[in-house]
């Protein structure tokens, strides 16, 4: 039976998606953007908030 080989040297890349991606791209192009969303108080929420800041 074949076995799937996985390279363990992979790196995680956190990037915004959906509405966050649209807001990020608009802000990166110099447009004024306000993105309203709910975030928790955990490492995943902090990662989401920091990845949505184009500056």
PyMOL commands that set and color helices and strands:
alter all, ss='L'
color gray80, all
select helices_A, chain A and resi 18-28+43-51
alter helices_A, ss='H'
color red, helices_A
deselect
rebuild
show_as cartoon
